[in-house]
Amino acid sequence: MIIVQLLPELNEGGVERGVIELSRELVKNGFKSIVISHGGKLVPQLEADGAWHVKLDVCSKNIFTASWRIFQLYKQIKSLKPDILHVRSRVPAWMVFFANQSLHVPIVSTVHGFNSVSGYSAIMTKANHVICVSNAIKTYIQKHYHTPQAKITVIPRGVDLAKFNPQNLNHAFMSNFKHQFNLEGKWVIATVGRITQLKDLETFIEAIAILKKDFPNVMGLAVGGVRSDKQKYFETLKNLVSALHVKEHICFCGSTENVAEVYALSDVIVSSSKKPESFGRSVAEAIALGTPVVATNHGGVLDIIQEGVHGYFTHIGDAQNLAENIIKAKALDFDGYTYISENFSLKQMVKKTITVYKGVQ
């Protein structure tokens, strides 16, 4: 079976990582995996795992070039002869919609987020079958687009349990990371992900400022890259750090591929997003490594965290409540690896996705 996944780019992000991991596992299972995107830093990894990459601009929203790009996509689909087209984002989904008119290749979509309700977003529900990454997403699209129950399968993003395994950690990296950011003897509270307004890092910083009064050894880590269009926002965060006098307690660490090690060396992970996370992959990954999580009480994380077992839920934008729940989470001890392997593993995700593919042929 030939599977073609389409997404705008192959750079940093949860959707991109999910595509890379699914592609690798499809190859292992004997499928031919092809990804069409505008390219990015993850292409070498994709190809090293045995998949093909086709570079095509399925990213731009420029309507003046749309016809030409759709024609190019049509030629690629016709040449590749896929059994399934799996669209991961709205622009590629629209391009596939038009390019596939005469080819009639079955289409599967994955709804990764709570996109604005519009005709533009509705394209993600027009596929032959729709995968939702959480029950929250399923409820959302059924409410706004009346998508039939029989057309939807909930498949949580799978955690790669080879990578997020307490037995497979890079301890040399962890030691160097602790030394680099002066974390020895510190109570480490981390938030992992790209620096954006939606992550509500203001509340995270304010919570660290509250905690430092009683826990002078607290250290808050913001681990994630800063895109060029987020530099002004990043400056406001640094100004907030200065205003709250927490320069010695907050560290912007930049991005790293060793996120498993960051979760493992942290005492608590925070996910304080203003907007509901469609799934909350970082939450599941942290739990797999036995690290408790405090997350805002909405979205896909409601499927993952068992409150009082793996962490706690906090109110959106409430730094005091976040700080209180971080203190409570500190005392939790659990076998997260077994829990995630039984409920949110990559193996389960792949198996369920293949079942969907076979069902629409």
C-alpha positions as CSV (number, residue, x, y, z in Angstrom):
1,M,0.0,0.0,0.0
2,I,1.3,3.5,-0.9
3,I,0.5,6.2,1.6
4,V,1.1,9.9,0.8
5,Q,0.9,12.3,3.7
6,L,0.7,16.0,3.0
7,L,1.6,18.9,5.3
8,P,2.9,22.5,4.8
9,E,6.5,22.0,6.0
10,L,8.7,19.6,7.8
11,N,10.1,21.8,10.6
12,E,9.7,21.9,14.3
13,G,6.3,21.0,15.8
14,G,4.1,18.2,17.0
15,V,2.3,17.6,13.7
16,E,5.7,17.3,11.9
17,R,7.1,14.9,14.5
18,G,3.9,12.8,14.2
19,V,4.3,12.6,10.4
20,I,7.9,11.6,10.8
21,E,7.1,8.9,13.3
22,L,4.1,7.5,11.5
23,S,6.1,7.4,8.2
24,R,8.9,5.5,9.9
25,E,6.5,2.9,11.3
26,L,4.7,2.5,8.0
27,V,7.9,1.6,6.3
28,K,8.7,-0.9,9.1
29,N,5.2,-2.4,8.4
30,G,5.9,-2.9,4.7
31,F,4.1,0.2,3.4
32,K,5.6,2.7,0.9
33,S,5.6,6.0,2.7
34,I,5.7,9.3,0.8
35,V,5.5,12.8,2.3
36,I,4.7,15.9,0.2
37,S,5.7,19.2,1.8
38,H,7.5,22.5,1.1
39,G,10.5,20.9,2.8
40,G,12.3,21.7,6.1
41,K,15.0,20.5,8.5
42,L,13.2,17.1,9.2
43,V,13.5,15.9,5.5
44,P,16.9,14.1,6.1
45,Q,15.4,12.2,9.0
46,L,12.3,11.2,7.0
47,E,14.5,9.9,4.1
48,A,16.9,8.2,6.5
49,D,13.9,6.3,7.8
50,G,13.2,4.9,4.4
51,A,10.4,7.2,3.1
52,W,10.3,9.5,0.1
53,H,10.0,13.2,0.2
54,V,8.5,15.2,-2.6
55,K,9.1,19.0,-2.4
56,L,6.1,20.9,-3.5
57,D,4.6,24.2,-2.3
58,V,1.5,23.0,-0.4
59,C,2.2,25.7,2.1
60,S,1.4,29.1,0.5
61,K,-2.0,30.7,0.7
62,N,-1.3,32.8,-2.4
63,I,-4.5,32.4,-4.5
64,F,-2.7,33.8,-7.6
65,T,-0.3,30.8,-7.7
66,A,-2.9,28.3,-6.5
67,S,-4.0,26.9,-9.9
68,W,-0.4,26.2,-11.0
69,R,0.5,24.5,-7.7
70,I,-2.7,22.4,-7.7
71,F,-1.8,21.3,-11.3
72,Q,1.7,20.3,-10.1
73,L,0.1,18.4,-7.2
74,Y,-2.2,16.6,-9.6
75,K,0.7,15.5,-11.7
76,Q,2.5,14.2,-8.6
77,I,-0.5,12.2,-7.4
78,K,-1.1,10.7,-10.8
79,S,2.5,9.7,-11.1
80,L,2.8,8.3,-7.5
81,K,-0.4,6.3,-7.8
82,P,-1.1,6.3,-4.0
83,D,-3.7,4.2,-2.3
84,I,-4.4,6.8,0.4
85,L,-3.9,10.6,0.5
86,H,-3.6,11.7,4.2
87,V,-3.9,15.4,4.6
88,R,-2.7,17.0,7.8
89,S,-3.5,20.7,7.3
90,R,-6.0,23.0,5.6
91,V,-4.0,24.3,2.7
92,P,-2.8,20.9,1.6
93,A,-6.4,19.6,2.1
94,W,-7.8,22.2,-0.2
95,M,-5.1,21.6,-2.8
96,V,-5.8,17.8,-2.6
97,F,-9.5,18.5,-2.9
98,F,-9.1,20.1,-6.3
99,A,-6.1,18.0,-7.6
100,N,-7.9,14.8,-6.8
101,Q,-11.2,15.6,-8.6
102,S,-10.5,13.2,-11.5
103,L,-8.2,10.8,-9.7
104,H,-10.6,9.7,-6.9
105,V,-7.9,8.6,-4.5
106,P,-9.4,7.9,-1.0
107,I,-8.6,10.8,1.4
108,V,-8.0,10.6,5.1
109,S,-7.6,13.8,7.2
110,T,-6.3,14.3,10.7
111,V,-7.8,17.2,12.6
112,H,-4.9,18.4,14.8
113,G,-6.4,21.5,16.4
114,F,-9.3,23.7,17.3
115,N,-9.2,25.6,14.0
116,S,-11.5,28.7,13.6
117,V,-15.0,27.7,12.5
118,S,-15.3,28.6,8.8
119,G,-15.8,27.2,5.4
120,Y,-12.0,27.2,5.0
121,S,-11.5,25.0,8.1
122,A,-14.5,22.7,7.1
123,I,-12.3,21.1,4.4
124,M,-10.7,18.9,7.1
125,T,-14.1,17.2,7.7
126,K,-14.7,16.5,4.0
127,A,-12.4,13.6,3.7
128,N,-13.6,10.0,3.3
129,H,-12.6,9.5,6.9
130,V,-11.6,11.9,9.7
131,I,-9.1,11.1,12.4
132,C,-9.3,13.2,15.6
133,V,-6.4,13.4,18.0
134,S,-8.6,13.6,21.1
135,N,-12.2,13.4,22.2
136,A,-12.2,17.1,22.6
137,I,-11.5,17.6,18.9
138,K,-14.2,15.0,18.0
139,T,-16.7,16.9,20.0
140,Y,-15.6,20.2,18.4
141,I,-16.0,19.1,14.8
142,Q,-19.3,17.3,15.5
143,K,-20.7,20.5,17.1
144,H,-19.6,22.8,14.3
145,Y,-19.6,20.7,11.2
146,H,-22.1,17.9,12.1
147,T,-19.6,15.3,11.0
148,P,-21.2,11.8,11.1
149,Q,-20.1,9.6,14.0
150,A,-19.3,6.7,11.6
151,K,-16.9,8.9,9.7
152,I,-14.7,9.7,12.7
153,T,-12.0,7.7,14.6
154,V,-10.3,9.1,17.6
155,I,-6.6,8.2,17.5
156,P,-4.4,10.0,20.1
157,R,-1.0,11.0,19.0
158,G,1.3,8.1,19.9
159,V,4.3,8.4,22.2
160,D,7.5,6.8,20.9
161,L,8.2,4.6,23.8
162,A,11.7,3.8,22.5
163,K,12.6,7.5,22.8
164,F,10.5,8.3,25.8
165,N,11.7,5.5,28.0
166,P,13.4,5.9,31.4
167,Q,15.8,3.2,30.4
168,N,17.0,4.9,27.2
169,L,18.0,8.3,28.4
170,N,21.2,10.1,27.4
171,H,22.7,10.7,30.8
172,A,25.7,12.5,29.4
173,F,23.3,15.1,27.8
174,M,21.4,15.4,31.1
175,S,24.6,16.1,33.1
176,N,25.8,18.6,30.6
177,F,22.4,20.3,30.4
178,K,22.3,20.6,34.2
179,H,25.8,22.1,34.3
180,Q,25.1,24.5,31.4
181,F,22.1,26.0,33.1
182,N,23.2,25.6,36.7
183,L,20.5,23.2,37.7
184,E,22.3,21.1,40.3
185,G,20.4,21.2,43.6
186,K,17.5,23.1,42.0
187,W,13.8,22.4,41.9
188,V,13.3,22.3,38.2
189,I,9.9,23.3,36.7
190,A,9.9,23.2,32.9
191,T,7.6,24.1,30.0
192,V,8.5,22.7,26.6
193,G,7.4,24.0,23.2
194,R,7.9,26.9,20.8
195,I,7.8,30.4,22.3
196,T,4.3,31.7,21.4
197,Q,1.5,33.7,23.0
198,L,-0.7,30.6,23.1
199,K,1.6,28.9,25.5
200,D,0.9,31.7,28.1
201,L,4.4,31.9,29.4
202,E,3.5,35.0,31.3
203,T,1.5,32.9,33.7
204,F,4.3,30.4,34.0
205,I,6.8,33.2,34.8
206,E,4.4,34.7,37.3
207,A,4.0,31.3,39.0
208,I,7.7,30.9,39.3
209,A,7.9,34.4,40.9
210,I,5.3,33.2,43.5
211,L,7.1,30.0,44.2
212,K,10.5,31.6,44.7
213,K,9.2,33.2,47.9
214,D,9.0,29.8,49.7
215,F,11.3,27.8,47.4
216,P,14.4,29.9,46.7
217,N,15.9,27.0,44.8
218,V,13.2,26.9,42.2
219,M,14.2,27.2,38.5
220,G,11.8,27.6,35.7
221,L,12.9,26.5,32.3
222,A,11.3,27.6,29.0
223,V,12.6,25.1,26.5
224,G,11.7,25.9,22.9
225,G,12.7,27.9,19.8
226,V,11.8,31.5,19.0
227,R,10.7,32.1,15.4
228,S,11.6,35.5,13.8
229,D,7.9,36.6,14.0
230,K,7.9,36.0,17.8
231,Q,10.9,38.0,18.7
232,K,8.8,41.0,20.0
233,Y,6.8,38.6,22.2
234,F,10.0,37.1,23.4
235,E,11.3,40.5,24.4
236,T,8.1,41.1,26.5
237,L,8.7,37.9,28.3
238,K,12.3,38.9,29.2
239,N,11.0,42.3,30.4
240,L,8.5,40.5,32.6
241,V,11.3,38.4,34.1
242,S,13.2,41.6,34.9
243,A,10.1,43.3,36.4
244,L,9.3,40.3,38.6
245,H,13.0,40.0,39.7
246,V,13.3,36.4,38.7
247,K,16.3,36.6,36.4
248,E,18.0,34.0,38.6
249,H,15.0,31.7,38.5
250,I,14.0,31.7,34.8
251,C,16.0,30.3,32.0
252,F,15.2,30.5,28.3
253,C,17.0,27.4,27.0
254,G,16.3,27.4,23.3
255,S,15.2,24.3,21.4
256,T,16.7,20.9,21.8
257,E,16.1,17.4,20.2
258,N,16.7,15.8,23.6
259,V,13.3,16.6,25.0
260,A,13.0,13.3,26.7
261,E,16.0,14.1,28.8
262,V,14.5,17.5,29.7
263,Y,11.3,15.9,30.9
264,A,13.3,13.4,32.9
265,L,15.5,15.9,34.7
266,S,12.6,18.2,35.5
267,D,10.6,17.8,38.7
268,V,7.4,19.1,37.2
269,I,6.3,19.9,33.7
270,V,3.8,22.7,33.0
271,S,1.5,23.1,30.1
272,S,-0.3,26.4,30.6
273,S,-1.7,27.0,27.2
274,K,-4.5,29.6,26.8
275,K,-5.9,27.7,23.8
276,P,-6.9,24.1,24.3
277,E,-4.2,21.7,23.2
278,S,-5.7,19.3,20.6
279,F,-4.0,16.4,22.3
280,G,-1.1,17.4,24.6
281,R,1.7,15.2,23.4
282,S,4.3,16.8,25.6
283,V,2.1,15.9,28.6
284,A,1.9,12.3,27.6
285,E,5.7,12.2,26.9
286,A,6.5,13.7,30.3
287,I,4.2,11.2,32.1
288,A,5.9,8.3,30.3
289,L,9.1,9.4,32.0
290,G,7.5,9.6,35.4
291,T,7.4,13.4,35.6
292,P,4.2,14.9,36.9
293,V,2.4,17.5,34.8
294,V,0.3,20.6,35.7
295,A,-1.9,21.6,32.7
296,T,-4.7,24.0,32.0
297,N,-8.0,22.3,32.3
298,H,-9.2,22.1,28.7
299,G,-8.6,20.3,25.5
300,G,-7.0,16.9,24.8
301,V,-5.0,16.8,28.1
302,L,-8.3,15.9,29.8
303,D,-7.9,12.5,28.1
304,I,-4.4,12.0,29.4
305,I,-3.9,13.2,33.0
306,Q,-5.6,11.4,35.8
307,E,-5.8,14.1,38.4
308,G,-4.0,13.4,41.6
309,V,-2.1,10.5,39.9
310,H,-0.1,12.0,37.1
311,G,-0.6,15.7,37.9
312,Y,-3.2,18.4,38.3
313,F,-5.3,20.7,36.3
314,T,-5.1,24.5,36.7
315,H,-7.2,27.5,35.7
316,I,-6.3,29.4,32.6
317,G,-4.1,32.5,33.3
318,D,-4.2,31.9,37.1
319,A,-0.6,32.1,38.3
320,Q,-1.5,31.5,42.0
321,N,-3.5,28.4,41.2
322,L,-0.7,27.2,38.9
323,A,1.9,27.6,41.7
324,E,-0.3,25.8,44.2
325,N,-0.7,22.8,41.8
326,I,3.0,22.7,41.1
327,I,3.6,22.3,44.8
328,K,1.0,19.5,45.0
329,A,2.5,17.8,41.9
330,K,5.9,17.7,43.5
331,A,4.8,14.9,45.8
332,L,3.4,12.5,43.1
333,D,5.1,9.2,42.3
334,F,3.8,6.9,39.6
335,D,4.6,4.4,36.9
336,G,4.0,6.6,33.9
337,Y,5.7,4.4,31.3
338,T,3.2,1.5,31.8
339,Y,0.3,3.9,31.8
340,I,1.3,5.6,28.5
341,S,2.3,2.3,26.9
342,E,-1.2,0.9,27.6
343,N,-3.1,4.0,26.4
344,F,-1.1,6.3,24.2
345,S,1.7,4.4,22.6
346,L,3.0,5.0,19.0
347,K,2.4,1.3,18.3
348,Q,-1.3,1.8,19.1
349,M,-1.5,4.9,17.0
350,V,0.0,3.2,14.0
351,K,-2.2,0.1,14.3
352,K,-5.4,2.2,14.5
353,T,-4.3,4.4,11.6
354,I,-3.6,1.5,9.3
355,T,-7.0,0.1,10.2
356,V,-8.5,3.5,9.0
357,Y,-6.5,3.3,5.8
358,K,-7.7,-0.2,5.0
359,G,-11.3,0.8,5.8
360,V,-11.5,3.6,3.2
361,Q,-10.0,1.6,0.2
